[in-house]
Amino acid sequence: MIGIMVKAHRVSRGKAQGKALVSKSPISFFGSVNPDTGVIVEKGHELEGETVAGKILIFPIGKGSTGGSFKLYELAYNRKAPKAIINVRADSVIAIGAIISNVPMVDRMEENPIELIQTGDLVEVDADKETVILLKKGVE
């Protein structure tokens, strides 16, 4: 599976490479992620205590209020945003947040990213070319 390229749908332009942080649960940037640190603070979330900063953040879909778009922008302003976002299916709140924050984002991959990619894998997201490449398994 190493070096596998999968087609995806572009949501927000750009290209990034980094370690994956994968959640099977939806994420809200409003109230669930500390905008000053990038740490997930939602009690009971499977990624509670992990930071999204500098990661390729993979999760099924966003949740919560429209304020999440601006919290993602605040994360970017504080240099604590993810390098890129991959959703199974994008929702408008996360999509708008990624666009205004210049965070590359894709969704609707040909394969389920939550099944294909694991936390710690090295991943490249090229939203402009609408591709995701799994470069290396288990980098952590």
Residue pairs with C-beta under 8 A, 6 or more apart in sequence:
1 116
1 134
1 137
2 134
2 135
2 136
2 137
3 133
3 134
3 135
4 116
4 133
4 134
5 131
5 132
5 133
6 109
6 110
6 111
6 113
6 116
6 131
6 132
6 133
6 134
7 109
7 110
7 130
7 131
8 86
8 106
8 107
8 108
8 109
8 110
8 125
8 127
8 130
8 131
8 132
9 106
9 107
9 108
9 109
9 130
10 105
10 106
10 127
10 128
10 130
11 85
11 87
11 90
11 95
11 98
11 99
11 105
11 106
11 107
11 127
12 85
12 95
12 98
12 99
12 102
12 103
12 104
12 105
12 127
13 104
13 127
13 128
14 84
14 102
14 103
14 104
14 125
14 127
14 128
15 104
15 124
15 125
15 126
15 127
15 128
15 129
16 56
16 83
16 84
16 104
16 124
16 125
17 56
17 83
17 122
17 123
17 124
17 125
17 135
18 54
18 55
18 56
18 83
18 84
18 122
18 123
19 55
19 56
19 119
19 120
19 121
19 122
19 123
19 139
19 140
20 55
20 56
20 58
20 117
20 118
20 119
20 120
20 121
20 122
20 123
21 47
21 50
21 52
21 55
21 56
21 57
21 58
21 82
21 119
22 58
22 59
22 113
22 114
22 117
22 118
22 119
23 45
23 46
23 47
23 57
23 58
23 59
23 60
23 114
24 46
24 59
24 60
24 114
25 45
25 46
25 47
25 59
25 60
26 59
26 60
26 61
26 62
26 63
27 33
27 40
27 45
27 47
27 57
27 59
27 62
27 63
28 42
28 62
28 63
28 64
28 65
28 68
29 35
29 62
29 64
29 68
29 69
29 71
29 72
29 75
29 93
29 94
29 97
30 64
30 65
30 67
30 68
30 70
30 71
31 42
31 64
32 40
32 41
32 42
32 45
32 64
33 39
33 40
33 41
33 42
33 52
33 71
33 75
34 40
34 41
35 71
35 74
35 75
35 78
35 80
36 78
36 80
37 51
37 53
37 80
38 51
38 52
38 53
38 54
38 75
38 78
38 80
38 81
39 49
39 50
39 51
39 52
40 47
40 48
40 49
40 50
40 51
40 52
41 48
42 48
51 80
52 75
52 80
52 81
52 82
53 75
53 79
53 80
53 81
53 82
54 82
54 83
55 82
55 83
56 82
56 83
56 84
56 85
56 86
56 123
56 125
57 82
57 84
57 85
57 86
58 85
58 86
58 87
58 113
58 114
58 117
59 85
59 86
59 87
59 88
59 114
60 87
60 88
60 89
60 114
61 87
61 88
61 89
61 90
61 91
61 94
62 68
62 87
62 90
62 91
62 93
62 94
64 93
65 93
66 93
68 93
68 94
68 97
69 93
69 94
69 96
69 97
69 100
70 97
71 97
72 81
72 94
72 97
72 98
72 100
72 101
72 103
73 97
73 100
73 101
75 81
75 82
75 101
76 101
76 102
76 103
81 101
81 103
82 103
83 103
83 104
83 125
84 103
84 104
84 105
84 106
84 125
84 127
85 94
85 98
85 103
85 104
85 105
85 106
86 105
86 106
86 107
86 109
86 113
86 117
86 123
86 125
86 132
87 94
87 105
87 106
87 107
88 107
88 108
88 109
88 112
88 113
88 114
89 107
89 108
90 105
90 107
90 108
94 105
95 105
97 103
98 104
98 105
99 105
104 125
104 126
104 127
105 125
105 127
106 125
106 127
106 130
106 132
109 116
109 132
113 132
116 134
117 123
117 134
118 137
118 138
119 140
120 138
120 139
120 140
121 134
121 135
121 136
121 137
121 138
121 139
122 134
122 135
122 136
122 139
123 132
123 133
123 134
123 135
124 131
124 132
124 133
124 135
125 131
125 132
126 132
126 133
